[in-house]
């Protein structure tokens, strides 16, 4: 049987692929890194040091992007919203921007530790946040299904405000679905009737506001009334959906077991439980591009006063490498 991977501060002779051979004590820096996180994969502390050195310029740039986005929430957000917006739209859009900051930070943390399979799943989630933000903020949008524009609904023009209403109606419908699901399970801690009534009344209000046609569309397909594939194509992101989004679907849905195991002749099955450099540079670079895209589309409608900073950062982010350098 192969020797069990060790996770303490000493490595067995010849087993460390990232450092010098032999049972040498780790440096104080590595010891501090290893002790910082209690739960970690085998060799994770070594991988973190190698990744930090190999992608130093990329991490520095990722920090600039993150600081620009998160800095908007440090105090009162300076903005001069354009026409067609109200407080509901602004709050919804800024909520998505706040969410994207947390998603981006999570991706960077996972990349730092060489856990790319999970990082790439979060990249896919960030793509959906980017699509939702674009859906809400774009001045004009033509939604298509199977390549054809969906039939218009009289009196329900897809203005920015109405799109925000669709998004918020979907939130309410999903909340009601969650409540109903709990009730159907016959739980002992059933939701109080007054709370359930409040949820039902809110949904009834949204159904009346967006109308029966859009109510049916949103209930079936989500806030845009079309699926994520059709929404991506409607927003000009069809290429990204067909490549990046689809590529990482297996990891999200738990259908990628083969990516974590390998049969080797003369040895048997080996299972991947250690950090990897493969794919981490792509996850870091592509997530930075999406954050720039989110900031750009939000700034175009809210006029946050960061347009030049976005341009300058965007030019640098476009040059980030997508492959981990040889070490």
Buried (B, 14 or more C-beta within 10 A) or exposed (E): EEEEEEBEEEBEEEBBEBBEEEEEEBEEEBEEBBEEEEEBBBBBBBBBBBBEEBBEEBBEBBEBBBEBBBEBEEEEBEBEBEEEBEEEBBEBBBEBBBBBBEBBBBBBEBBBBBBBBBBBBBBBBBBBBBBBBBBBBBEEBEBBBEEEEBEEBEEBEBBBBBBBBBBBBBEBBBEBEEBBEBEEEEEEEEBEEEEBEEBBEBBEEBBEBBBEBBBEBBBEBBBBBBEBBBBBBBBEBBEBBEEBBEEBEBBBEEEBEEEEEEEEEEEEEEEEEBBBBEBBBBBBBBBBBBBBBBBBBBBBBBBBEBEEBBEEBBEBBEEBBEEBEEE
